[in-house]
């Protein structure tokens, strides 16, 4: 019984570590990801309830971006 409990705890810790915020992007990695998506002049990066927001330029126009917890980049209207 004790072995099973230890095994379950180990599995839960392994799963938690995959979803842990410790795997969040650094600011430099976030900027690189946004630039790789075609944006430039990335600035004003902030953590918010909806994700990480940033200001950037795309096709000569200013945009506000939201990067969610799964790493998806979306333009905010």
N, CA, C, O and CB atoms as a CASP TS submission, in Angstrom:
PFRMAT TS
TARGET T0000
AUTHOR 0000-0000-0000
METHOD Language model
MODEL 1
PARENT N/A
ATOM      1  N   UNK     1       0.824  -1.198   0.000  1.00  0.00           N
ATOM      2  CA  UNK     1       0.000   0.000   0.000  1.00  0.00           C
ATOM      3  C   UNK     1       0.862   1.253   0.000  1.00  0.00           C
ATOM      4  O   UNK     1       0.583   2.203  -0.732  1.00  0.00           O
ATOM      5  CB  UNK     1      -0.934   0.003   1.203  1.00  0.00           C
ATOM      6  N   UNK     2       1.912   1.257   0.823  1.00  0.00           N
ATOM      7  CA  UNK     2       2.786   2.428   0.901  1.00  0.00           C
ATOM      8  C   UNK     2       3.487   2.672  -0.430  1.00  0.00           C
ATOM      9  O   UNK     2       3.653   3.819  -0.843  1.00  0.00           O
ATOM     10  CB  UNK     2       3.823   2.252   2.021  1.00  0.00           C
ATOM     11  N   UNK     3       3.896   1.611  -1.098  1.00  0.00           N
ATOM     12  CA  UNK     3       4.560   1.746  -2.397  1.00  0.00           C
ATOM     13  C   UNK     3       3.619   2.383  -3.408  1.00  0.00           C
ATOM     14  O   UNK     3       4.033   3.222  -4.208  1.00  0.00           O
ATOM     15  CB  UNK     3       5.044   0.374  -2.909  1.00  0.00           C
ATOM     16  N   UNK     4       2.359   1.986  -3.371  1.00  0.00           N
ATOM     17  CA  UNK     4       1.381   2.549  -4.295  1.00  0.00           C
ATOM     18  C   UNK     4       1.190   4.047  -4.034  1.00  0.00           C
ATOM     19  O   UNK     4       1.093   4.831  -4.978  1.00  0.00           O
ATOM     20  CB  UNK     4       0.036   1.807  -4.170  1.00  0.00           C
ATOM     21  N   UNK     5       1.135   4.443  -2.771  1.00  0.00           N
ATOM     22  CA  UNK     5       0.974   5.855  -2.402  1.00  0.00           C
ATOM     23  C   UNK     5       2.174   6.669  -2.870  1.00  0.00           C
ATOM     24  O   UNK     5       2.015   7.772  -3.393  1.00  0.00           O
ATOM     25  CB  UNK     5       0.794   6.002  -0.875  1.00  0.00           C
ATOM     26  N   UNK     6       3.367   6.128  -2.683  1.00  0.00           N
ATOM     27  CA  UNK     6       4.577   6.824  -3.126  1.00  0.00           C
ATOM     28  C   UNK     6       4.579   6.956  -4.643  1.00  0.00           C
ATOM     29  O   UNK     6       4.940   8.005  -5.178  1.00  0.00           O
ATOM     30  CB  UNK     6       5.846   6.078  -2.649  1.00  0.00           C
ATOM     31  N   UNK     7       4.178   5.897  -5.335  1.00  0.00           N
ATOM     32  CA  UNK     7       4.118   5.930  -6.793  1.00  0.00           C
ATOM     33  C   UNK     7       3.118   6.979  -7.273  1.00  0.00           C
ATOM     34  O   UNK     7       3.410   7.738  -8.198  1.00  0.00           O
ATOM     35  CB  UNK     7       3.743   4.548  -7.344  1.00  0.00           C
ATOM     36  N   UNK     8       1.942   7.024  -6.649  1.00  0.00           N
ATOM     37  CA  UNK     8       0.933   8.018  -7.030  1.00  0.00           C
ATOM     38  C   UNK     8       1.439   9.435  -6.789  1.00  0.00           C
ATOM     39  O   UNK     8       1.225  10.319  -7.618  1.00  0.00           O
ATOM     40  CB  UNK     8      -0.368   7.786  -6.250  1.00  0.00           C
ATOM     41  N   UNK     9       2.104   9.657  -5.667  1.00  0.00           N
ATOM     42  CA  UNK     9       2.647  10.984  -5.363  1.00  0.00           C
ATOM     43  C   UNK     9       3.708  11.372  -6.384  1.00  0.00           C
ATOM     44  O   UNK     9       3.763  12.523  -6.816  1.00  0.00           O
ATOM     45  CB  UNK     9       3.241  11.016  -3.940  1.00  0.00           C
ATOM     46  N   UNK    10       4.543  10.428  -6.768  1.00  0.00           N
ATOM     47  CA  UNK    10       5.586  10.693  -7.767  1.00  0.00           C
ATOM     48  C   UNK    10       4.966  11.071  -9.105  1.00  0.00           C
ATOM     49  O   UNK    10       5.424  12.007  -9.761  1.00  0.00           O
ATOM     50  CB  UNK    10       6.499   9.465  -7.937  1.00  0.00           C
ATOM     51  N   UNK    11       3.949  10.361  -9.504  1.00  0.00           N
ATOM     52  CA  UNK    11       3.271  10.653 -10.772  1.00  0.00           C
ATOM     53  C   UNK    11       2.629  12.040 -10.723  1.00  0.00           C
ATOM     54  O   UNK    11       2.738  12.806 -11.680  1.00  0.00           O
ATOM     55  CB  UNK    11       2.201   9.576 -11.080  1.00  0.00           C
ATOM     56  N   UNK    12       1.966  12.364  -9.622  1.00  0.00           N
ATOM     57  CA  UNK    12       1.340  13.685  -9.492  1.00  0.00           C
ATOM     58  C   UNK    12       2.372  14.810  -9.538  1.00  0.00           C
ATOM     59  O   UNK    12       2.134  15.849 -10.153  1.00  0.00           O
ATOM     60  CB  UNK    12       0.546  13.766  -8.189  1.00  0.00           C
ATOM     61  N   UNK    13       3.508  14.604  -8.895  1.00  0.00           N
ATOM     62  CA  UNK    13       4.564  15.619  -8.931  1.00  0.00           C
ATOM     63  C   UNK    13       5.111  15.786 -10.344  1.00  0.00           C
ATOM     64  O   UNK    13       5.392  16.903 -10.777  1.00  0.00           O
ATOM     65  CB  UNK    13       5.700  15.247  -7.968  1.00  0.00           C
ATOM     66  N   UNK    14       5.260  14.686 -11.054  1.00  0.00           N
ATOM     67  CA  UNK    14       5.753  14.761 -12.429  1.00  0.00           C
ATOM     68  C   UNK    14       4.778  15.533 -13.314  1.00  0.00           C
ATOM     69  O   UNK    14       5.190  16.356 -14.131  1.00  0.00           O
ATOM     70  CB  UNK    14       5.980  13.351 -12.995  1.00  0.00           C
ATOM     71  N   UNK    15       3.496  15.265 -13.147  1.00  0.00           N
ATOM     72  CA  UNK    15       2.482  15.982 -13.925  1.00  0.00           C
ATOM     73  C   UNK    15       2.474  17.462 -13.559  1.00  0.00           C
ATOM     74  O   UNK    15       2.403  18.319 -14.439  1.00  0.00           O
ATOM     75  CB  UNK    15       1.087  15.369 -13.694  1.00  0.00           C
ATOM     76  N   UNK    16       2.546  17.763 -12.274  1.00  0.00           N
ATOM     77  CA  UNK    16       2.540  19.155 -11.824  1.00  0.00           C
ATOM     78  C   UNK    16       3.742  19.913 -12.350  1.00  0.00           C
ATOM     79  O   UNK    16       3.625  21.095 -12.675  1.00  0.00           O
ATOM     80  CB  UNK    16       2.512  19.222 -10.306  1.00  0.00           C
ATOM     81  N   UNK    17       4.882  19.272 -12.442  1.00  0.00           N
ATOM     82  CA  UNK    17       6.078  19.969 -12.908  1.00  0.00           C
ATOM     83  C   UNK    17       5.972  20.347 -14.376  1.00  0.00           C
ATOM     84  O   UNK    17       6.550  21.350 -14.797  1.00  0.00           O
ATOM     85  CB  UNK    17       7.307  19.107 -12.685  1.00  0.00           C
ATOM     86  N   UNK    18       5.243  19.560 -15.164  1.00  0.00           N
ATOM     87  CA  UNK    18       5.053  19.887 -16.582  1.00  0.00           C
ATOM     88  C   UNK    18       4.201  21.136 -16.727  1.00  0.00           C
ATOM     89  O   UNK    18       4.447  21.952 -17.615  1.00  0.00           O
ATOM     90  CB  UNK    18       4.401  18.711 -17.333  1.00  0.00           C
ATOM     91  N   UNK    19       3.209  21.294 -15.870  1.00  0.00           N
ATOM     92  CA  UNK    19       2.293  22.425 -15.964  1.00  0.00           C
ATOM     93  C   UNK    19       2.688  23.587 -15.070  1.00  0.00           C
ATOM     94  O   UNK    19       1.957  24.573 -14.976  1.00  0.00           O
ATOM     95  CB  UNK    19       0.907  21.984 -15.620  1.00  0.00           C
ATOM     96  N   UNK    20       3.820  23.484 -14.423  1.00  0.00           N
ATOM     97  CA  UNK    20       4.273  24.496 -13.478  1.00  0.00           C
ATOM     98  C   UNK    20       4.644  25.793 -14.176  1.00  0.00           C
ATOM     99  O   UNK    20       5.157  25.763 -15.295  1.00  0.00           O
ATOM    100  CB  UNK    20       5.455  23.981 -12.687  1.00  0.00           C
ATOM    101  N   UNK    21       4.393  26.939 -13.535  1.00  0.00           N
ATOM    102  CA  UNK    21       4.815  28.210 -14.087  1.00  0.00           C
ATOM    103  C   UNK    21       6.325  28.312 -14.229  1.00  0.00           C
ATOM    104  O   UNK    21       6.818  29.218 -14.901  1.00  0.00           O
ATOM    105  CB  UNK    21       4.311  29.327 -13.229  1.00  0.00           C
ATOM    106  N   UNK    22       7.063  27.409 -13.616  1.00  0.00           N
ATOM    107  CA  UNK    22       8.518  27.430 -13.751  1.00  0.00           C
ATOM    108  C   UNK    22       8.932  27.225 -15.200  1.00  0.00           C
ATOM    109  O   UNK    22      10.048  27.572 -15.588  1.00  0.00           O
ATOM    110  CB  UNK    22       9.154  26.357 -12.866  1.00  0.00           C
ATOM    111  N   UNK    23       8.031  26.661 -16.001  1.00  0.00           N
ATOM    112  CA  UNK    23       8.326  26.455 -17.412  1.00  0.00           C
ATOM    113  C   UNK    23       7.862  27.637 -18.267  1.00  0.00           C
ATOM    114  O   UNK    23       7.877  27.556 -19.495  1.00  0.00           O
ATOM    115  CB  UNK    23       7.670  25.170 -17.899  1.00  0.00           C
ATOM    116  N   UNK    24       7.457  28.715 -17.635  1.00  0.00           N
ATOM    117  CA  UNK    24       7.022  29.902 -18.357  1.00  0.00           C
ATOM    118  C   UNK    24       8.211  30.495 -19.119  1.00  0.00           C
ATOM    119  O   UNK    24       9.365  30.320 -18.728  1.00  0.00           O
ATOM    120  CB  UNK    24       6.410  30.950 -17.383  1.00  0.00           C
ATOM    121  N   UNK    25       7.910  31.191 -20.199  1.00  0.00           N
ATOM    122  CA  UNK    25       8.959  31.807 -20.999  1.00  0.00           C
ATOM    123  C   UNK    25       9.598  32.967 -20.248  1.00  0.00           C
ATOM    124  O   UNK    25       8.930  33.693 -19.513  1.00  0.00           O
ATOM    125  CB  UNK    25       8.399  32.287 -22.339  1.00  0.00           C
ATOM    126  N   UNK    26      10.898  33.126 -20.446  1.00  0.00           N
ATOM    127  CA  UNK    26      11.556  34.321 -19.931  1.00  0.00           C
ATOM    128  C   UNK    26      11.136  35.483 -20.823  1.00  0.00           C
ATOM    129  O   UNK    26      10.566  35.271 -21.894  1.00  0.00           O
ATOM    130  CB  UNK    26      13.126  34.156 -19.893  1.00  0.00           C
ATOM    131  N   UNK    27      11.411  36.693 -20.393  1.00  0.00           N
ATOM    132  CA  UNK    27      11.031  37.855 -21.207  1.00  0.00           C
ATOM    133  C   UNK    27      11.734  37.805 -22.564  1.00  0.00           C
ATOM    134  O   UNK    27      11.129  38.129 -23.586  1.00  0.00           O
ATOM    135  CB  UNK    27      11.379  39.176 -20.470  1.00  0.00           C
ATOM    136  N   UNK    28      12.994  37.405 -22.580  1.00  0.00           N
ATOM    137  CA  UNK    28      13.741  37.327 -23.840  1.00  0.00           C
ATOM    138  C   UNK    28      13.139  36.274 -24.768  1.00  0.00           C
ATOM    139  O   UNK    28      13.042  36.489 -25.976  1.00  0.00           O
ATOM    140  CB  UNK    28      15.222  37.007 -23.568  1.00  0.00           C
ATOM    141  N   UNK    29      12.733  35.129 -24.198  1.00  0.00           N
ATOM    142  CA  UNK    29      12.108  34.075 -25.002  1.00  0.00           C
ATOM    143  C   UNK    29      10.754  34.533 -25.529  1.00  0.00           C
ATOM    144  O   UNK    29      10.392  34.226 -26.665  1.00  0.00           O
ATOM    145  CB  UNK    29      11.946  32.787 -24.175  1.00  0.00           C
ATOM    146  N   UNK    30      10.012  35.261 -24.717  1.00  0.00           N
ATOM    147  CA  UNK    30       8.715  35.776 -25.132  1.00  0.00           C
ATOM    148  C   UNK    30       8.872  36.756 -26.291  1.00  0.00           C
ATOM    149  O   UNK    30       8.138  36.680 -27.276  1.00  0.00           O
ATOM    150  CB  UNK    30       8.005  36.453 -23.954  1.00  0.00           C
ATOM    151  N   UNK    31       9.825  37.673 -26.173  1.00  0.00           N
ATOM    152  CA  UNK    31      10.076  38.641 -27.250  1.00  0.00           C
ATOM    153  C   UNK    31      10.470  37.900 -28.523  1.00  0.00           C
ATOM    154  O   UNK    31       9.985  38.239 -29.603  1.00  0.00           O
ATOM    155  CB  UNK    31      11.188  39.654 -26.843  1.00  0.00           C
ATOM    156  N   UNK    32      11.338  36.898 -28.418  1.00  0.00           N
ATOM    157  CA  UNK    32      11.765  36.127 -29.592  1.00  0.00           C
ATOM    158  C   UNK    32      10.580  35.410 -30.232  1.00  0.00           C
ATOM    159  O   UNK    32      10.476  35.361 -31.457  1.00  0.00           O
ATOM    160  CB  UNK    32      12.852  35.108 -29.203  1.00  0.00           C
ATOM    161  N   UNK    33       9.688  34.853 -29.416  1.00  0.00           N
ATOM    162  CA  UNK    33       8.502  34.161 -29.934  1.00  0.00           C
ATOM    163  C   UNK    33       7.591  35.138 -30.675  1.00  0.00           C
ATOM    164  O   UNK    33       7.084  34.827 -31.752  1.00  0.00           O
ATOM    165  CB  UNK    33       7.728  33.477 -28.784  1.00  0.00           C
ATOM    166  N   UNK    34       7.389  36.313 -30.095  1.00  0.00           N
ATOM    167  CA  UNK    34       6.539  37.326 -30.730  1.00  0.00           C
ATOM    168  C   UNK    34       7.172  37.800 -32.038  1.00  0.00           C
ATOM    169  O   UNK    34       6.478  37.948 -33.044  1.00  0.00           O
ATOM    170  CB  UNK    34       6.311  38.526 -29.775  1.00  0.00           C
ATOM    171  N   UNK    35       8.477  38.036 -32.029  1.00  0.00           N
ATOM    172  CA  UNK    35       9.162  38.463 -33.248  1.00  0.00           C
ATOM    173  C   UNK    35       9.106  37.382 -34.320  1.00  0.00           C
ATOM    174  O   UNK    35       8.957  37.691 -35.502  1.00  0.00           O
ATOM    175  CB  UNK    35      10.618  38.823 -32.943  1.00  0.00           C
ATOM    176  N   UNK    36       9.224  36.126 -33.924  1.00  0.00           N
ATOM    177  CA  UNK    36       9.146  35.017 -34.878  1.00  0.00           C
ATOM    178  C   UNK    36       7.765  34.931 -35.525  1.00  0.00           C
ATOM    179  O   UNK    36       7.617  34.391 -36.622  1.00  0.00           O
ATOM    180  CB  UNK    36       9.478  33.697 -34.183  1.00  0.00           C
ATOM    181  N   UNK    37       6.751  35.469 -34.831  1.00  0.00           N
ATOM    182  CA  UNK    37       5.396  35.484 -35.374  1.00  0.00           C
ATOM    183  C   UNK    37       5.157  36.684 -36.291  1.00  0.00           C
ATOM    184  O   UNK    37       4.040  36.885 -36.769  1.00  0.00           O
ATOM    185  CB  UNK    37       4.384  35.493 -34.240  1.00  0.00           C
ATOM    186  N   UNK    38       6.202  37.485 -36.539  1.00  0.00           N
ATOM    187  CA  UNK    38       6.083  38.587 -37.491  1.00  0.00           C
ATOM    188  C   UNK    38       5.895  39.964 -36.895  1.00  0.00           C
ATOM    189  O   UNK    38       5.619  40.919 -37.620  1.00  0.00           O
ATOM    190  CB  UNK    38       4.970  38.323 -38.379  1.00  0.00           C
ATOM    191  N   UNK    39       6.038  40.083 -35.596  1.00  0.00           N
ATOM    192  CA  UNK    39       5.878  41.380 -34.934  1.00  0.00           C
ATOM    193  C   UNK    39       7.246  41.993 -34.666  1.00  0.00           C
ATOM    194  O   UNK    39       8.244  41.279 -34.565  1.00  0.00           O
ATOM    195  CB  UNK    39       5.080  41.233 -33.613  1.00  0.00           C
ATOM    196  N   UNK    40       7.289  43.315 -34.550  1.00  0.00           N
ATOM    197  CA  UNK    40       8.540  44.008 -34.239  1.00  0.00           C
ATOM    198  C   UNK    40       8.288  45.027 -33.139  1.00  0.00           C
ATOM    199  O   UNK    40       7.149  45.238 -32.723  1.00  0.00           O
ATOM    200  CB  UNK    40       9.128  44.697 -35.501  1.00  0.00           C
ATOM    201  N   UNK    41       9.358  45.656 -32.673  1.00  0.00           N
ATOM    202  CA  UNK    41       9.286  46.700 -31.650  1.00  0.00           C
ATOM    203  C   UNK    41       8.439  46.278 -30.446  1.00  0.00           C
ATOM    204  O   UNK    41       7.554  47.014 -30.009  1.00  0.00           O
ATOM    205  CB  UNK    41       8.718  47.976 -32.254  1.00  0.00           C
ATOM    206  N   UNK    42       8.717  45.104 -29.927  1.00  0.00           N
ATOM    207  CA  UNK    42       7.974  44.565 -28.790  1.00  0.00           C
ATOM    208  C   UNK    42       8.340  45.357 -27.540  1.00  0.00           C
ATOM    209  O   UNK    42       9.518  45.541 -27.234  1.00  0.00           O
ATOM    210  CB  UNK    42       8.272  43.047 -28.593  1.00  0.00           C
ATOM    211  N   UNK    43       7.321  45.824 -26.820  1.00  0.00           N
ATOM    212  CA  UNK    43       7.560  46.625 -25.616  1.00  0.00           C
ATOM    213  C   UNK    43       6.399  46.476 -24.643  1.00  0.00           C
ATOM    214  O   UNK    43       5.412  45.799 -24.929  1.00  0.00           O
ATOM    215  CB  UNK    43       7.766  48.110 -25.979  1.00  0.00           C
ATOM    216  N   UNK    44       6.534  47.118 -23.496  1.00  0.00           N
ATOM    217  CA  UNK    44       5.482  47.220 -22.497  1.00  0.00           C
ATOM    218  C   UNK    44       4.886  45.854 -22.130  1.00  0.00           C
ATOM    219  O   UNK    44       3.668  45.676 -22.139  1.00  0.00           O
ATOM    220  CB  UNK    44       4.391  48.139 -23.000  1.00  0.00           C
ATOM    221  N   UNK    45       5.764  44.895 -21.809  1.00  0.00           N
ATOM    222  CA  UNK    45       5.341  43.540 -21.472  1.00  0.00           C
ATOM    223  C   UNK    45       4.851  43.517 -20.027  1.00  0.00           C
ATOM    224  O   UNK    45       5.555  43.950 -19.114  1.00  0.00           O
ATOM    225  CB  UNK    45       6.502  42.523 -21.680  1.00  0.00           C
ATOM    226  N   UNK    46       3.624  43.001 -19.829  1.00  0.00           N
ATOM    227  CA  UNK    46       3.022  42.951 -18.495  1.00  0.00           C
ATOM    228  C   UNK    46       2.284  41.633 -18.309  1.00  0.00           C
ATOM    229  O   UNK    46       1.708  41.089 -19.251  1.00  0.00           O
ATOM    230  CB  UNK    46       2.060  44.144 -18.279  1.00  0.00           C
ATOM    231  N   UNK    47       2.309  41.133 -17.089  1.00  0.00           N
ATOM    232  CA  UNK    47       1.549  39.941 -16.739  1.00  0.00           C
ATOM    233  C   UNK    47       0.175  40.378 -16.260  1.00  0.00           C
ATOM    234  O   UNK    47       0.060  41.245 -15.394  1.00  0.00           O
ATOM    235  CB  UNK    47       2.281  39.095 -15.650  1.00  0.00           C
ATOM    236  N   UNK    48      -0.864  39.780 -16.823  1.00  0.00           N
ATOM    237  CA  UNK    48      -2.239  40.111 -16.440  1.00  0.00           C
ATOM    238  C   UNK    48      -3.016  38.828 -16.185  1.00  0.00           C
ATOM    239  O   UNK    48      -2.491  37.730 -16.369  1.00  0.00           O
ATOM    240  CB  UNK    48      -2.936  40.962 -17.540  1.00  0.00           C
ATOM    241  N   UNK    49      -4.253  38.966 -15.765  1.00  0.00           N
ATOM    242  CA  UNK    49      -5.104  37.806 -15.496  1.00  0.00           C
ATOM    243  C   UNK    49      -5.370  36.996 -16.766  1.00  0.00           C
ATOM    244  O   UNK    49      -5.531  35.777 -16.696  1.00  0.00           O
ATOM    245  CB  UNK    49      -6.430  38.256 -14.879  1.00  0.00           C
ATOM    246  N   UNK    50      -5.417  37.650 -17.911  1.00  0.00           N
ATOM    247  CA  UNK    50      -5.708  36.934 -19.156  1.00  0.00           C
ATOM    248  C   UNK    50      -4.463  36.360 -19.821  1.00  0.00           C
ATOM    249  O   UNK    50      -4.576  35.601 -20.784  1.00  0.00           O
ATOM    250  CB  UNK    50      -6.408  37.855 -20.122  1.00  0.00           C
ATOM    251  N   UNK    51      -3.294  36.700 -19.332  1.00  0.00           N
ATOM    252  CA  UNK    51      -2.032  36.232 -19.905  1.00  0.00           C
ATOM    253  C   UNK    51      -1.011  37.351 -19.867  1.00  0.00           C
ATOM    254  O   UNK    51      -1.152  38.303 -19.101  1.00  0.00           O
ATOM    255  CB  UNK    51      -2.230  35.729 -21.352  1.00  0.00           C
ATOM    256  N   UNK    52       0.001  37.239 -20.680  1.00  0.00           N
ATOM    257  CA  UNK    52       1.014  38.283 -20.767  1.00  0.00           C
ATOM    258  C   UNK    52       0.654  39.199 -21.921  1.00  0.00           C
ATOM    259  O   UNK    52       0.421  38.734 -23.036  1.00  0.00           O
ATOM    260  CB  UNK    52       2.440  37.681 -20.952  1.00  0.00           C
ATOM    261  N   UNK    53       0.608  40.494 -21.661  1.00  0.00           N
ATOM    262  CA  UNK    53       0.297  41.449 -22.721  1.00  0.00           C
ATOM    263  C   UNK    53       1.576  42.159 -23.155  1.00  0.00           C
ATOM    264  O   UNK    53       2.535  42.284 -22.392  1.00  0.00           O
ATOM    265  CB  UNK    53      -0.769  42.476 -22.247  1.00  0.00           C
ATOM    266  N   UNK    54       1.558  42.616 -24.392  1.00  0.00           N
ATOM    267  CA  UNK    54       2.695  43.357 -24.929  1.00  0.00           C
ATOM    268  C   UNK    54       2.200  44.259 -26.047  1.00  0.00           C
ATOM    269  O   UNK    54       1.179  43.993 -26.681  1.00  0.00           O
ATOM    270  CB  UNK    54       3.809  42.396 -25.439  1.00  0.00           C
ATOM    271  N   UNK    55       2.939  45.317 -26.271  1.00  0.00           N
ATOM    272  CA  UNK    55       2.677  46.188 -27.420  1.00  0.00           C
ATOM    273  C   UNK    55       3.726  45.856 -28.468  1.00  0.00           C
ATOM    274  O   UNK    55       4.865  45.529 -28.136  1.00  0.00           O
ATOM    275  CB  UNK    55       2.714  47.723 -27.025  1.00  0.00           C
ATOM    276  N   UNK    56       3.335  45.944 -29.738  1.00  0.00           N
ATOM    277  CA  UNK    56       4.251  45.627 -30.828  1.00  0.00           C
ATOM    278  C   UNK    56       3.760  46.317 -32.101  1.00  0.00           C
ATOM    279  O   UNK    56       2.727  46.986 -32.114  1.00  0.00           O
ATOM    280  CB  UNK    56       4.363  44.083 -31.036  1.00  0.00           C
ATOM    281  N   UNK    57       4.532  46.131 -33.161  1.00  0.00           N
ATOM    282  CA  UNK    57       4.159  46.656 -34.480  1.00  0.00           C
ATOM    283  C   UNK    57       4.062  45.484 -35.446  1.00  0.00           C
ATOM    284  O   UNK    57       4.860  44.548 -35.391  1.00  0.00           O
ATOM    285  CB  UNK    57       5.197  47.723 -34.992  1.00  0.00           C
ATOM    286  N   UNK    58       3.070  45.551 -36.333  1.00  0.00           N
ATOM    287  CA  UNK    58       2.962  44.566 -37.411  1.00  0.00           C
ATOM    288  C   UNK    58       2.451  45.288 -38.642  1.00  0.00           C
ATOM    289  O   UNK    58       1.425  45.967 -38.601  1.00  0.00           O
ATOM    290  CB  UNK    58       2.017  43.373 -37.019  1.00  0.00           C
ATOM    291  N   UNK    59       3.176  45.134 -39.729  1.00  0.00           N
ATOM    292  CA  UNK    59       2.837  45.805 -40.984  1.00  0.00           C
ATOM    293  C   UNK    59       2.704  47.314 -40.792  1.00  0.00           C
ATOM    294  O   UNK    59       1.830  47.948 -41.383  1.00  0.00           O
ATOM    295  CB  UNK    59       1.538  45.234 -41.555  1.00  0.00           C
ATOM    296  N   UNK    60       3.574  47.881 -39.964  1.00  0.00           N
ATOM    297  CA  UNK    60       3.593  49.324 -39.743  1.00  0.00           C
ATOM    298  C   UNK    60       2.496  49.849 -38.830  1.00  0.00           C
ATOM    299  O   UNK    60       2.355  51.061 -38.665  1.00  0.00           O
ATOM    300  CB  UNK    60       3.496  50.011 -41.038  1.00  0.00           C
ATOM    301  N   UNK    61       1.720  48.950 -38.236  1.00  0.00           N
ATOM    302  CA  UNK    61       0.623  49.380 -37.370  1.00  0.00           C
ATOM    303  C   UNK    61       0.853  48.889 -35.950  1.00  0.00           C
ATOM    304  O   UNK    61       1.321  47.767 -35.751  1.00  0.00           O
ATOM    305  CB  UNK    61      -0.728  48.864 -37.903  1.00  0.00           C
ATOM    306  N   UNK    62       0.527  49.723 -34.949  1.00  0.00           N
ATOM    307  CA  UNK    62       0.674  49.289 -33.559  1.00  0.00           C
ATOM    308  C   UNK    62      -0.428  48.291 -33.182  1.00  0.00           C
ATOM    309  O   UNK    62      -1.585  48.450 -33.572  1.00  0.00           O
ATOM    310  CB  UNK    62       0.641  50.507 -32.609  1.00  0.00           C
ATOM    311  N   UNK    63      -0.051  47.270 -32.424  1.00  0.00           N
ATOM    312  CA  UNK    63      -1.013  46.277 -31.958  1.00  0.00           C
ATOM    313  C   UNK    63      -0.742  45.963 -30.490  1.00  0.00           C
ATOM    314  O   UNK    63       0.378  46.126 -30.004  1.00  0.00           O
ATOM    315  CB  UNK    63      -0.943  44.986 -32.820  1.00  0.00           C
ATOM    316  N   UNK    64      -1.767  45.516 -29.802  1.00  0.00           N
ATOM    317  CA  UNK    64      -1.612  45.006 -28.444  1.00  0.00           C
ATOM    318  C   UNK    64      -1.821  43.504 -28.525  1.00  0.00           C
ATOM    319  O   UNK    64      -2.794  43.031 -29.111  1.00  0.00           O
ATOM    320  CB  UNK    64      -2.623  45.685 -27.431  1.00  0.00           C
ATOM    321  N   UNK    65      -0.895  42.760 -27.930  1.00  0.00           N
ATOM    322  CA  UNK    65      -0.933  41.307 -27.993  1.00  0.00           C
ATOM    323  C   UNK    65      -1.212  40.711 -26.627  1.00  0.00           C
ATOM    324  O   UNK    65      -0.894  41.305 -25.596  1.00  0.00           O
ATOM    325  CB  UNK    65       0.375  40.764 -28.544  1.00  0.00           C
ATOM    326  N   UNK    66      -1.807  39.533 -26.632  1.00  0.00           N
ATOM    327  CA  UNK    66      -1.973  38.730 -25.422  1.00  0.00           C
ATOM    328  C   UNK    66      -1.391  37.363 -25.726  1.00  0.00           C
ATOM    329  O   UNK    66      -1.770  36.722 -26.706  1.00  0.00           O
ATOM    330  CB  UNK    66      -3.488  38.633 -24.975  1.00  0.00           C
ATOM    331  N   UNK    67      -0.463  36.915 -24.880  1.00  0.00           N
ATOM    332  CA  UNK    67       0.096  35.579 -25.006  1.00  0.00           C
ATOM    333  C   UNK    67      -0.487  34.774 -23.847  1.00  0.00           C
ATOM    334  O   UNK    67      -0.213  35.061 -22.681  1.00  0.00           O
ATOM    335  CB  UNK    67       1.689  35.589 -24.990  1.00  0.00           C
ATOM    336  N   UNK    68      -1.299  33.756 -24.181  1.00  0.00           N
ATOM    337  CA  UNK    68      -1.956  32.987 -23.117  1.00  0.00           C
ATOM    338  C   UNK    68      -1.023  31.933 -22.540  1.00  0.00           C
ATOM    339  O   UNK    68       0.120  31.794 -22.976  1.00  0.00           O
ATOM    340  CB  UNK    68      -3.228  32.320 -23.647  1.00  0.00           C
ATOM    341  N   UNK    69      -1.516  31.200 -21.563  1.00  0.00           N
ATOM    342  CA  UNK    69      -0.684  30.231 -20.843  1.00  0.00           C
ATOM    343  C   UNK    69      -0.210  29.086 -21.715  1.00  0.00           C
ATOM    344  O   UNK    69       0.747  28.398 -21.359  1.00  0.00           O
ATOM    345  CB  UNK    69      -1.440  29.678 -19.675  1.00  0.00           C
ATOM    346  N   UNK    70      -0.861  28.863 -22.856  1.00  0.00           N
ATOM    347  CA  UNK    70      -0.406  27.809 -23.762  1.00  0.00           C
ATOM    348  C   UNK    70       0.572  28.349 -24.804  1.00  0.00           C
ATOM    349  O   UNK    70       1.062  27.596 -25.646  1.00  0.00           O
ATOM    350  CB  UNK    70      -1.602  27.159 -24.458  1.00  0.00           C
ATOM    351  N   UNK    71       0.858  29.657 -24.749  1.00  0.00           N
ATOM    352  CA  UNK    71       1.816  30.262 -25.668  1.00  0.00           C
ATOM    353  C   UNK    71       1.212  30.813 -26.943  1.00  0.00           C
ATOM    354  O   UNK    71       1.941  31.250 -27.833  1.00  0.00           O
ATOM    355  CB  UNK    71       2.841  29.274 -26.020  1.00  0.00           C
ATOM    356  N   UNK    72      -0.107  30.799 -27.048  1.00  0.00           N
ATOM    357  CA  UNK    72      -0.774  31.332 -28.222  1.00  0.00           C
ATOM    358  C   UNK    72      -0.744  32.859 -28.204  1.00  0.00           C
ATOM    359  O   UNK    72      -1.041  33.483 -27.186  1.00  0.00           O
ATOM    360  CB  UNK    72      -2.219  30.823 -28.295  1.00  0.00           C
ATOM    361  N   UNK    73      -0.385  33.448 -29.337  1.00  0.00           N
ATOM    362  CA  UNK    73      -0.309  34.906 -29.465  1.00  0.00           C
ATOM    363  C   UNK    73      -1.582  35.382 -30.168  1.00  0.00           C
ATOM    364  O   UNK    73      -1.916  34.917 -31.258  1.00  0.00           O
ATOM    365  CB  UNK    73       0.985  35.352 -30.261  1.00  0.00           C
ATOM    366  N   UNK    74      -2.284  36.317 -29.526  1.00  0.00           N
ATOM    367  CA  UNK    74      -3.507  36.858 -30.114  1.00  0.00           C
ATOM    368  C   UNK    74      -3.457  38.375 -30.055  1.00  0.00           C
ATOM    369  O   UNK    74      -2.944  38.955 -29.099  1.00  0.00           O
ATOM    370  CB  UNK    74      -4.767  36.319 -29.384  1.00  0.00           C
ATOM    371  N   UNK    75      -3.991  39.005 -31.080  1.00  0.00           N
ATOM    372  CA  UNK    75      -4.111  40.460 -31.081  1.00  0.00           C
ATOM    373  C   UNK    75      -5.366  40.833 -30.325  1.00  0.00           C
ATOM    374  O   UNK    75      -6.434  40.257 -30.534  1.00  0.00           O
ATOM    375  CB  UNK    75      -4.142  41.030 -32.527  1.00  0.00           C
ATOM    376  N   UNK    76      -5.220  41.810 -29.440  1.00  0.00           N
ATOM    377  CA  UNK    76      -6.375  42.304 -28.672  1.00  0.00           C
ATOM    378  C   UNK    76      -7.003  43.432 -29.472  1.00  0.00           C
ATOM    379  O   UNK    76      -6.302  44.271 -30.039  1.00  0.00           O
ATOM    380  CB  UNK    76      -5.956  42.793 -27.224  1.00  0.00           C
ATOM    381  N   UNK    77      -8.316  43.446 -29.513  1.00  0.00           N
ATOM    382  CA  UNK    77      -9.032  44.506 -30.228  1.00  0.00           C
ATOM    383  C   UNK    77      -9.221  45.719 -29.368  1.00  0.00           C
ATOM    384  O   UNK    77      -9.805  46.707 -29.813  1.00  0.00           O
ATOM    385  CB  UNK    77     -10.375  44.014 -30.710  1.00  0.00           C
TER
END
